[in-house]
Amino acid sequence: MTPTSNLDRYLTPVLAVLQRCAARCALPDDTSQLRAMLCDVVSDTDTLTIVLQAGELTLDQRLLLRDALLQELRTETAHIDVQFHRLDPSYVPMPQSSETTQALAVTRKPRAIAQVTRVIAVASGKGGVGKSTISTALALALTRSGARVGLLDADIYGPSLPTLFGSRGPLQSTADGKLCPIVAHEVQTMSFGYLTDPDTPAIWRGPLLSKTFRQLCYQVAWQNVDWLVIDLPPGTGDVQLTMLESLPLHGAVIVTTPQDLALLDMQKAVKMFVKLQINIIGMIENMSSYRCPHCQHQDMPFGARGGQKYAQRTGLKLLGTVPFRTEILQHCDAGQPQLLVDAVFMDIAAQIVSQADG
């Protein structure tokens, strides 16, 4: 079903919610100004998308408005989405159009994380490329290089850090209510998986995900961390944008596998960081090859050097290629991530530290 504009139908209830939020969000309560903020209300088969003019709204204002709209209009449709665009209000966007994507411009307002010097985001455009394993190995390699390292598992739907590190909650808290990270293998770790039953899925909307992520960043008692590695959830949607708006990022590391399907999605992640003007430190090609432990024959089950060719074509730095090894799976399942770190990851860590020092 093609999305259609329903601005006239939902104008009154949406404006009513905005007016009730005005005082809490420090917004003007003038109806005409609030009306100018409302770009469109678009509906398709099962989703109602409210598009608001971002203007100079802070991240907290966006979250308050989003929560209020989701709560007060929840009976109107099966699912409600709220988008913030920096567009001319006269332009009527459609969520699926390429014009909307091109017009979106996010103004980042980084907020420092207490006791953290540098932050690195490890990202991919899709799941299944081994991003969490790469994040873990990178954190451990930086630790071996002499740095104090924290690792934040930001994938709320599928937190894997507790399994990788063989660590579990419950979490302790400080006198001022901050969560104490769990130290495992000399790395300060934090994950949504420490807060929930591993068998219980997180069936949450975007606003709650964003709020939880902010708590895991800013309400954690990190201790003199030189490098905080953040394992971002896969994708390039609104949740990722909300996360990246406030993070004081030193840079991003992009993870891919060699096949074309992964490379297509990886390019979306690259474009997201470019659009947000975030430095891309480089890319890592995971599962680049496989060597049979019996006959020592080397094969490339996911394609031949796709990431390397992409790096050469675009000028994006290739930090390293990581072969597929059966023992990696065994170490991860056994909660022994220290065995992942080899010369490849030590070299990648050295490149990252060298770039920061330079």
TIBA-70248 format. One line per field, with one value per residue (C-alpha): residue in one letter; x, y, z. Coordinates in pm, whole numbers, plus 50000, padded with zeros to 5 digits. Layout:
<recs>
type (A,...)
u (X,...)
v (Y,...)
w (Z,...)
</recs>
This chain:
<recs>
type (M,T,P,T,S,N,L,D,R,Y,L,T,P,V,L,A,V,L,Q,R,C,A,A,R,C,A,L,P,D,D,T,S,Q,L,R,A,M,L,C,D,V,V,S,D,T,D,T,L,T,I,V,L,Q,A,G,E,L,T,L,D,Q,R,L,L,L,R,D,A,L,L,Q,E,L,R,T,E,T,A,H,I,D,V,Q,F,H,R,L,D,P,S,Y,V,P,M,P,Q,S,S,E,T,T,Q,A,L,A,V,T,R,K,P,R,A,I,A,Q,V,T,R,V,I,A,V,A,S,G,K,G,G,V,G,K,S,T,I,S,T,A,L,A,L,A,L,T,R,S,G,A,R,V,G,L,L,D,A,D,I,Y,G,P,S,L,P,T,L,F,G,S,R,G,P,L,Q,S,T,A,D,G,K,L,C,P,I,V,A,H,E,V,Q,T,M,S,F,G,Y,L,T,D,P,D,T,P,A,I,W,R,G,P,L,L,S,K,T,F,R,Q,L,C,Y,Q,V,A,W,Q,N,V,D,W,L,V,I,D,L,P,P,G,T,G,D,V,Q,L,T,M,L,E,S,L,P,L,H,G,A,V,I,V,T,T,P,Q,D,L,A,L,L,D,M,Q,K,A,V,K,M,F,V,K,L,Q,I,N,I,I,G,M,I,E,N,M,S,S,Y,R,C,P,H,C,Q,H,Q,D,M,P,F,G,A,R,G,G,Q,K,Y,A,Q,R,T,G,L,K,L,L,G,T,V,P,F,R,T,E,I,L,Q,H,C,D,A,G,Q,P,Q,L,L,V,D,A,V,F,M,D,I,A,A,Q,I,V,S,Q,A,D,G)
u (50000,50139,50173,49911,49894,49638,49738,49383,49248,49515,49595,49375,49481,49852,49843,49663,49947,50209,50034,50024,50396,50492,50568,50759,50965,51024,50841,50629,50263,50143,49923,50059,50419,50333,50144,50456,50646,50411,50526,50292,50107,50149,49977,50014,49874,49964,50176,50102,50412,50414,50678,50793,51025,51337,51441,51662,51505,51748,51766,51573,51296,51268,51243,50978,50770,50809,50706,50402,50279,50324,50142,49851,49779,49835,49469,49464,49657,49841,50181,50296,50633,50766,51032,51221,51336,51516,51297,51107,50761,50597,50763,50548,50778,50696,50893,50984,51111,51475,51409,51331,51655,51857,51686,51745,52024,52106,52289,52502,52536,52794,52773,53082,53070,53217,53550,53577,53848,53768,53466,53469,53153,53171,52897,52761,52470,52334,52344,52535,52875,53039,53032,53001,53291,53501,53404,53508,53841,53914,53843,54071,54347,54336,54358,54666,54823,54813,54491,54202,53905,53527,53292,52925,52690,52423,52222,51917,51727,52012,52278,52564,52830,52727,52780,53103,53256,53094,52966,52625,52447,52307,52463,52571,52511,52698,52570,52451,52256,52495,52540,52876,53023,53121,53496,53576,53912,54033,53760,53483,53168,52807,52515,52138,52180,52293,51956,51717,51640,51833,51523,51295,51283,51283,50965,51017,50946,51222,51184,51231,51533,51691,51625,51779,52084,52140,52122,52377,52612,52563,52437,52731,53021,53300,53643,53916,53842,54088,53877,53506,53413,53041,52896,52608,52295,52287,52112,52093,51750,51614,51743,52100,52064,51937,52232,52488,52347,52487,52790,53129,53279,53647,53551,53375,53496,53283,53258,53163,53203,53326,52998,52809,52498,52695,52885,52562,52439,52781,52774,52458,52643,52932,52694,52525,52855,52954,52618,52667,53024,53169,53525,53545,53865,53847,53684,53744,53666,53550,53526,53756,53867,53853,54138,54043,54211,54255,54392,54493,54310,54208,53867,53666,53304,53175,53345,53689,53829,53508,53596,53948,53822,53570,53847,54063,53773,53658,53977,53835,54116,54121,54234,54259,54107,53995,53968,53687,53811,53612,53789,53647,53298,53414,53585,53283,53037,53267,53299,53675,53715,54078,54163,54029,54310,54588,54841,54567,54372,54684,54779,54427,54444,54787,54651,54364,54591,54840,54568,54449,54802,54871)
v (50000,50341,50577,50853,51185,51203,51543,51682,51381,51380,51752,51825,51533,51574,51949,51880,51649,51905,52176,51956,51885,52249,52336,52014,52042,52419,52473,52773,52713,52924,52710,52854,52782,52428,52381,52487,52211,51944,51852,51564,51259,50966,50628,50295,49949,49928,50231,50594,50813,51158,51380,51679,51965,51909,52275,52331,52057,51887,51510,51524,51732,51484,51192,51366,51454,51107,50938,51165,51108,50732,50719,50952,50836,50466,50380,50544,50274,49944,50113,50473,50606,50958,51108,51435,51597,51919,52012,52305,52258,52311,51994,51686,51384,51022,50781,50547,50810,50873,51247,51212,51028,51290,51575,51435,51622,51548,51807,51620,51760,51530,51490,51374,51048,51083,50905,50815,50966,50824,50644,50410,50280,49940,49923,49728,49778,49429,49156,48830,48972,48902,49261,49165,48923,49192,49446,49202,49115,49484,49574,49296,49392,49754,49623,49417,49728,49884,50088,50093,49976,49963,49768,49860,49614,49847,49578,49568,49316,49066,49135,48890,49032,48821,48504,48623,48719,48444,48713,48765,49009,49118,49461,49661,50034,50325,50555,50804,50538,50465,50110,49947,49781,49417,49373,49063,48979,49325,49499,49707,49569,49682,49520,49520,49146,49207,49361,49101,48733,48593,48396,48702,48906,49287,49383,49759,50062,50299,50564,50314,50167,50512,50595,50267,50322,50666,50515,50247,50522,50800,50625,50385,50438,50393,50408,50605,50447,50534,50366,50286,50045,50053,49757,49927,49738,49648,49880,50251,50344,50600,50413,50426,50794,50877,50696,50867,51218,51249,51018,51197,50967,50956,50749,50443,50102,49934,49553,49357,49017,48977,48895,49156,49141,49247,49512,49672,49712,49820,50109,50236,50241,50427,50687,50727,50817,51046,51225,51266,51390,51114,51005,50653,50499,50213,49883,49522,49235,48944,48579,48660,48299,47951,47700,47334,47201,46857,46921,47289,47388,47754,47853,48174,48070,48428,48562,48672,48992,49195,49423,49473,49570,49811,49974,50017,50162,50411,50496,50368,50228,49850,49787,49411,49087,48822,48458,48229,47981,47708,47776,48131,47984,47752,48030,48259,47994,47905,48267,48273,48582,48636,48349,48552,48805,48733,48931,49060,49228,49357,49523,49671,49808,49957,50135,50283,50404,50543,50740,50886,50983,51134)
w (50000,49902,50203,50201,50382,50665,50798,50807,50993,51266,51283,51586,51811,51728,51796,52123,52233,52128,52328,52639,52597,52537,52898,52972,52653,52677,52348,52247,52326,52034,51808,51484,51584,51687,51360,51169,51350,51212,50860,50785,50916,50677,50697,50523,50595,50964,51051,51123,51080,51238,51076,51283,51195,51404,51413,51715,51927,52163,52196,52525,52367,52080,52319,52532,52229,52082,52408,52450,52095,52122,52455,52382,52027,52084,52024,51681,51494,51537,51525,51546,51433,51494,51269,51309,50986,50908,50613,50477,50636,50297,50172,50232,50288,50229,50449,50164,49918,49839,49865,50234,50297,50112,50290,50638,50816,51178,51384,51634,51984,52146,52521,52708,52902,53250,53303,52932,52709,52363,52219,51918,51751,51582,51321,51026,50793,50863,51122,51099,51001,51338,51464,51831,51807,51636,51906,52178,52016,51953,52318,52439,52195,52316,52674,52588,52437,52783,52766,53013,52808,52840,52615,52580,52410,52269,52091,52317,52101,52090,52356,52313,52546,52851,52646,52488,52822,53026,53264,53421,53651,53883,53853,54155,54184,54337,54611,54348,54159,53871,53743,53812,53502,53531,53489,53286,53131,53244,53040,53198,53037,53024,52844,52845,52886,53245,53326,53184,53169,52869,52763,52760,52436,52443,52260,52273,52057,51946,52220,52502,52324,52290,52656,52771,52553,52704,53051,52957,52836,53086,53400,53427,53668,53414,53578,53395,53058,52778,52508,52522,52242,52162,51974,51789,51685,51313,51069,50993,51127,51369,51676,51544,51452,51799,51954,51734,51783,52135,52140,52160,51898,51817,51515,51375,51264,50996,50983,50674,50516,50157,49983,49781,50002,50311,50115,49993,50350,50473,50226,50399,50731,50569,50424,50763,50932,50645,50670,51045,50984,51201,51128,50983,51116,50871,50790,50889,50653,50868,50760,50470,50418,50567,50597,50639,50956,50796,50446,50496,50177,50188,50053,50041,50109,50134,49822,49724,49881,49846,50136,50009,49664,49818,50021,49712,49513,49775,49961,50290,50501,50537,50895,50853,50727,50973,50858,50967,51226,51398,51727,51728,51759,52035,52230,52202,52319,52608,52726,52658,52435,52531,52297,52001,52014,51768,51566,51333,51614,51785,51455,51417,51774,51703,51393,51592,51872,51620,51443,51772,51876,51534)
</recs>
